[in-house]
Amino acid sequence: MEMCMACSMPLEDQSLVAGENDYGKYCIYCANEEGDLKNGKEIFQAGVEFFMSAIPDANQELAERLVRKNMKSLKYWQKNPIDELNGAEATDSEFRENIQKLSSLA
């Protein structure tokens, strides 16, 4: 399954695809009103808000570490780093555990 190149959301069907660039397709949540890719700060903040709302007991600090781990694993952010990605990130096991929590809630 394809994933959003900016946030790694599964692109389960074409209705979730907002656009495409040299790195791949990006989702409707990572696009602005014109359909262009949002800036990194906006995508980072949206990821933090998502994790805080979707994972029981997730606080801002944990959500930021999860987003850093996720975004830093994506080729786009490796080639286009942003200041928000500097700082502590979730461990591999912590990331897996929290992604499993998301899966169990779906």
C-alpha positions in Angstrom: 0.0 0.0 0.0 1.2 3.5 -0.8 1.9 5.9 2.0 1.9 9.7 2.2 5.5 10.8 1.6 5.2 13.6 4.2 3.4 11.8 7.1 3.3 8.1 6.2 -0.5 7.9 6.4 -1.7 4.9 4.4 -3.3 6.1 1.1 -6.0 3.4 1.0 -7.8 5.0 -1.9 -7.3 7.8 -4.4 -9.7 10.1 -2.4 -6.9 10.5 0.2 -4.3 11.7 -2.4 -4.0 15.5 -2.7 -0.9 15.6 -5.0 2.4 14.2 -5.9 6.0 15.5 -6.1 9.4 14.0 -6.8 9.2 12.1 -3.5 5.8 10.5 -4.0 2.2 11.1 -3.3 1.0 13.2 -0.3 -2.3 13.0 1.5 -5.2 15.5 1.9 -4.1 16.3 5.4 -0.6 17.4 4.3 -2.0 19.6 1.6 -3.1 23.2 1.8 -6.3 24.6 0.3 -4.6 25.0 -3.1 -3.5 21.3 -3.1 0.2 22.1 -2.5 2.2 20.4 0.2 2.0 22.3 3.5 5.2 23.5 5.2 7.1 21.2 7.6 6.1 23.1 10.7 2.4 22.7 9.8 2.8 19.0 9.1 4.8 18.4 12.3 2.1 20.2 14.4 -0.7 18.3 12.8 1.1 15.1 13.6 1.5 16.1 17.2 -2.2 17.0 17.4 -3.2 13.7 15.8 -1.2 11.5 18.2 -2.4 13.5 21.2 -6.0 13.0 20.2 -5.8 9.4 18.9 -3.6 7.7 21.6 -5.0 7.5 25.1 -2.8 9.1 27.6 -0.5 10.7 25.0 0.9 14.1 26.1 2.6 16.8 24.0 6.1 15.5 24.8 5.3 11.9 23.7 3.5 13.1 20.6 6.4 15.3 19.5 8.8 12.4 20.0 6.6 10.1 18.0 6.2 12.6 15.1 10.0 13.2 15.0 10.6 9.4 14.8 8.0 9.1 12.1 9.0 12.1 10.0 12.8 11.5 10.3 12.2 8.0 8.8 10.7 9.5 5.6 13.0 10.2 2.7 11.3 13.6 2.1 12.3 14.9 5.5 15.8 13.4 5.3 16.3 15.5 2.2 14.3 18.5 3.4 15.0 18.8 7.2 13.1 21.2 9.4 14.0 22.6 12.8 11.0 20.8 14.5 12.8 17.5 13.9 15.7 18.5 16.2 15.2 17.0 19.6 14.3 13.8 21.3 12.5 11.1 19.4 10.7 8.0 20.4 12.6 4.7 20.7 11.8 2.0 18.2 9.9 0.0 20.8 8.0 3.0 22.0 7.0 3.9 18.4 5.9 0.4 17.7 3.9 0.2 20.9 2.0 3.4 20.1 1.4 2.5 16.5 -0.1 -0.7 17.7 -2.4 1.3 20.0 -3.6 3.2 17.0 -4.2 0.0 15.1 -6.3 -1.5 17.9 -8.5 1.7 18.0 -9.2 1.5 14.3 
